[in-house]
Amino acid sequence: MKNPDDGRPAQGMTSPHGATSAQGDRTRLVVGGRRPDEHYGFVNTPVFHGSTVLYPTAEDYMARRSRYKYARRGTPTSEALETALAGIEGEACAGVALLPSGLAAISAALLSVLDAGDHVLVTDSAYDPTRTVCDTLLVRWGISTTYYDPAIGAGIAALMRPNTKAVFVEAPGSLSFEIQDIPAIAAAAHAHGAVVLMDNTWATPLYFRALDKGVDLSIQSGTKYIGGHSDLMFGCVAANQRTNKALRDTVFNMGLCVGPGDMHLAQRGLRTMAVRLAAHEAAALAVARWFEARPEVLRVLHPALPSHPGHALWRRDFTGSSGLFSVVFRPAPPAAMHAFLNALSLFGIGASWGGYESLAIPFDCTKIRTATKWAPGGPTIRFHIGLEDVADLIADLERGFAALNAASS
Ligand SMILES: *Cc1c(COP(=O)(O)O)cnc(C)c1O
């Protein structure tokens, strides 16, 4: 393999040099950021545990003549990961920042574009901790937030204030799975001079090319599908030319960097992300369709199902769906819903998702909405469909329904 790039940027940023624009995403995920010629032929970039970088002479040190300066500014390990991540963000990607969690990526991205006195518009369907950042940290920094209906589309123009500097989108919505018209929102934001940030954890750049759709900062919780094995906390932000420098400076000034072992896990997960995602997609669709036919189910909140109100937008803008969706059950007492969950053995009950294993959690968005009303018509459970056999998952869910029906009657 040819060495793709010698003009190395500092940690936090890189261009998609590890792959070429003619290659498909799967190829890019395999070749991105690898330099076997520099590492004695080893397929993977070694994990550099380091802080200090030594210079041969005082003159070299004074002129900072060195490919690496200090580990916080970048190591071969961080560069390899940034290059691999940038490779699937599209041609508009000017750099990728690595962060120690998805929430750190969200906070750093917001702080990189907002100053004291600014105003930000945030979708009412955002991941709840994102709201907490806006309602506490940003308030302390003198930044105000208005939450908006995720279905607002071009109507977002009416909410713009003179000091509105950013619009935060997330699609599908966390827990609730609304699809947003991101190109329309981005056009309105840009007409006002505001930047668009997106939490793209669900679709990943493989299924939604955020930077090509008008997003200026595309955020992922790498804890989910990049890691893929429930053993990693990680986050990343992809920037375009407009936002790259501010993001880089913010991440650097906050001293945020990722430990070498975690960068290794992220890189390792990334290599197989496309095939895992395709398997999650197929299995989740099969299980979602099976749920739709159950008499105990009111609605399935999965944007790739034709019954979903955001289906047409999803078809227009997304190229795939992942393994996470929610189900609205017909009204049943809490004890019956708990009986359903407690009867499952393949589905674990726990936060997070994106790993190889299936998960189920009860949720209620009533208290985390301020711009819209959450009234789904019955109790709700979010499912993550892992890599188990679909027939086994369905057999598990059938045991759950048996327990639910026994507890309801
Ligand atoms: C999990 C999650 C996050 C936060 O990621 P962490 O890595 O857990 O900090 C952000 N956004 C969404 C949509 C998530 O599901």
The ligand as an SDF file (V2000), in Angstrom:
LIG
                    3D

 15 15  0  0  0  0  0  0  0  0999 V2000
  -25.2570    7.3060   23.3080 C   0  0  0  0  0  0  0  0  0  0  0  0
  -25.5870    8.5310   22.5420 C   0  0  0  0  0  0  0  0  0  0  0  0
  -24.8420    9.6950   22.7030 C   0  0  0  0  0  0  0  0  0  0  0  0
  -23.7640    9.8380   23.7550 C   0  0  0  0  0  0  0  0  0  0  0  0
  -22.6810    9.0270   23.5080 O   0  0  0  0  0  0  0  0  0  0  0  0
  -21.6970    8.5520   24.6970 P   0  0  0  0  0  0  0  0  0  0  0  0
  -20.5830    7.9490   23.9230 O   0  0  0  0  0  0  0  0  0  0  0  0
  -22.4800    7.6040   25.5170 O   0  0  0  0  0  0  0  0  0  0  0  0
  -21.2870    9.7910   25.4430 O   0  0  0  0  0  0  0  0  0  0  0  0
  -25.1410   10.7730   21.9180 C   0  0  0  0  0  0  0  0  0  0  0  0
  -26.1370   10.7250   21.0150 N   0  0  0  0  0  0  0  0  0  0  0  0
  -26.8850    9.6380   20.8370 C   0  0  0  0  0  0  0  0  0  0  0  0
  -27.9640    9.6460   19.8160 C   0  0  0  0  0  0  0  0  0  0  0  0
  -26.6370    8.4980   21.5930 C   0  0  0  0  0  0  0  0  0  0  0  0
  -27.4130    7.4230   21.4360 O   0  0  0  0  0  0  0  0  0  0  0  0
  1  2  1  0
  2  3  1  0
  2 14  2  0
  3  4  1  0
  3 10  2  0
  4  5  1  0
  5  6  1  0
  6  7  2  0
  6  8  1  0
  6  9  1  0
 10 11  1  0
 11 12  2  0
 12 13  1  0
 12 14  1  0
 14 15  1  0
M  END
$$$$
